[in-house]
């Protein structure tokens, strides 16, 4: 997810809800604007993928699950972690 006007400040996380529902939840309670879902993947081991991706992106962490990185950089990190650790992911259709 990203905030409108700040496409290089991205959230990397997992949710048990739909990504759009999670974005609305964040926008309604934790921020003045609702974030935009940029890309999503399906993964049976989402917590592990999230943790390992956060570790890989640790040098660009801004706060919590938010990172100062391009969308391409986030996609590369997720796909790299999945490949290295043998985590099966399926990219979801464009949100």
C-alpha positions in Angstrom: 0.0 0.0 0.0 1.0 3.6 -0.5 -0.5 6.9 0.5 -1.8 9.2 -2.3 1.0 11.6 -3.2 3.8 9.5 -1.7 4.3 6.4 -3.9 7.8 5.6 -2.4 6.5 5.2 1.2 5.0 1.7 1.0 3.5 -0.7 3.6 4.5 -4.3 3.5 2.2 -6.6 5.4 -0.3 -9.4 5.4 -4.0 -9.5 6.2 -6.7 -12.0 6.8 -9.1 -9.5 5.1 -9.0 -8.3 1.5 -6.3 -5.8 0.8 -8.9 -3.1 0.0 -10.7 -3.7 3.3 -7.4 -3.4 5.2 -6.6 -0.2 3.4 -10.0 1.3 4.4 -9.4 0.2 8.0 -6.0 1.9 8.2 -7.3 5.0 6.5 -10.2 5.1 8.9 -8.3 4.7 12.1 -4.6 5.4 11.8 -4.1 8.0 9.1 -5.8 11.1 7.5 -5.9 9.4 4.1 -6.8 5.9 2.9 -3.8 4.1 1.4 -3.9 2.7 -2.1 -3.3 -1.0 -2.6 -0.5 -1.2 -5.1 0.1 -5.0 -5.4 -0.8 -8.1 -3.5 0.1 -11.8 -3.5 -1.6 -14.9 -2.1 0.7 -16.9 0.2 -0.1 -19.7 2.6 2.9 -18.7 4.7 2.2 -15.0 4.8 3.5 -14.2 8.3 6.9 -15.8 7.5 7.0 -14.0 4.1 6.2 -10.7 5.8 8.8 -11.2 8.5 11.6 -12.2 6.1 10.7 -9.3 3.7 10.8 -6.8 6.5 14.2 -8.1 7.4 15.4 -7.8 3.8 14.1 -4.2 3.7 15.4 -3.2 7.2 17.7 -0.5 5.9 14.8 1.4 4.3 12.3 1.0 7.1 10.5 4.2 8.0 8.2 3.0 10.8 6.6 -0.3 11.6 5.5 -1.9 8.3 6.2 1.2 6.2 9.3 1.4 4.0 10.9 4.2 1.9 11.3 2.2 -1.3 10.0 2.1 -4.9 7.2 -0.4 -5.8 9.7 -2.2 -8.0 12.1 -2.5 -5.0 9.3 -3.9 -2.8 8.2 -6.4 -5.5 11.8 -7.5 -6.0 12.3 -8.0 -2.2 9.1 -10.1 -1.9 9.9 -12.2 -4.9 13.5 -12.7 -3.8 12.5 -13.8 -0.3 10.0 -16.2 -1.7 12.5 -17.7 -4.0 15.3 -18.0 -1.5 13.2 -19.5 1.2 11.0 -21.7 -1.0 7.8 -19.8 -0.2 5.1 -20.3 -2.8 3.4 -17.0 -3.8 0.8 -16.1 -6.4 0.5 -12.6 -7.6 -3.1 -11.4 -7.4 -4.7 -9.5 -10.2 -4.2 -5.7 -10.1 -6.2 -4.4 -7.1 
